[in-house]
């Protein structure tokens, strides 16, 4: 259904559909970036979008405000601060959205609860990973909230299987919208370059990793694998981009292994597309994933990828075509795969070019926005029909 064909919306202003996105923070991580791109790109003639952060804003808040997307921040304190439910209920009543779209586990639980209490016409949740860490209470909450949820959007076939087979959610409510990548960001990297200083890397082969420093991302196994590399030429460096609770222990691991002078922790960066251009090889050693945005970004930057074959990662990185896949928690396998590509520049280049073509073909940003907008229209049309 095109925007010209959409019915007048009885819940909103004429044909304008009001959407409230609910998420915990605006830290520059995968789901947060996808939501921000969606908010900025939805057609303003058809959609009016606002964002509500349960805990805090973050670096992406400025992107939203520059796009004139209102941002509400509720300052949730701790895991069990249930006062945020009342705050969110009040925001929903103020914004009067036609659609509440929640993102990630905390917002999916609290956001859906508040939206159901506020009788929001359409309720959508986004599950972005096969979150094996969820305990019995989280899984029970997911099942209890499913009947009142109109759709659950995920980004990979593997995550849909996890939700339906492991959590027990109804398959007919789970839709797949694959992540989108803004290719323009990667077309400009040669002109712009990184926005902050980098380690000296002339004549050095740089292995890059990007992600939040937490157990899920498996960086400890990458550091162990890096220490096992036997290559004497070229000189090697490992650049780890991101911050998180494991940062101190990972630094100690690098120091204890005698690799502190070759492993550089760059912290949180806002210039990841430009950084990708400085990597010679990208590595993603995650223990579990959804559809890893950062692997797609590396492919968009024409970088070969070594990654663990978990969940949705093989849907992004095609083994033997755009990179190499290894089992999780396998430093030896990770080291062997890195050595293979360090020593074969032709293969690295071929994988990088194939990765770029795959992103252009399958993971465009316009497609992600269009598919999500279609879900919004279809669900609101169905809700309207039942009025």
Order of alpha helices (4+ residues) and beta strands (2+ residues): beta-alpha-beta-alpha-beta-alpha-beta-alpha-beta-alpha-beta-alpha-beta-alpha-alpha-beta-alpha-beta-alpha-beta-alpha-beta-alpha-beta-alpha-beta-alpha-alpha-alpha
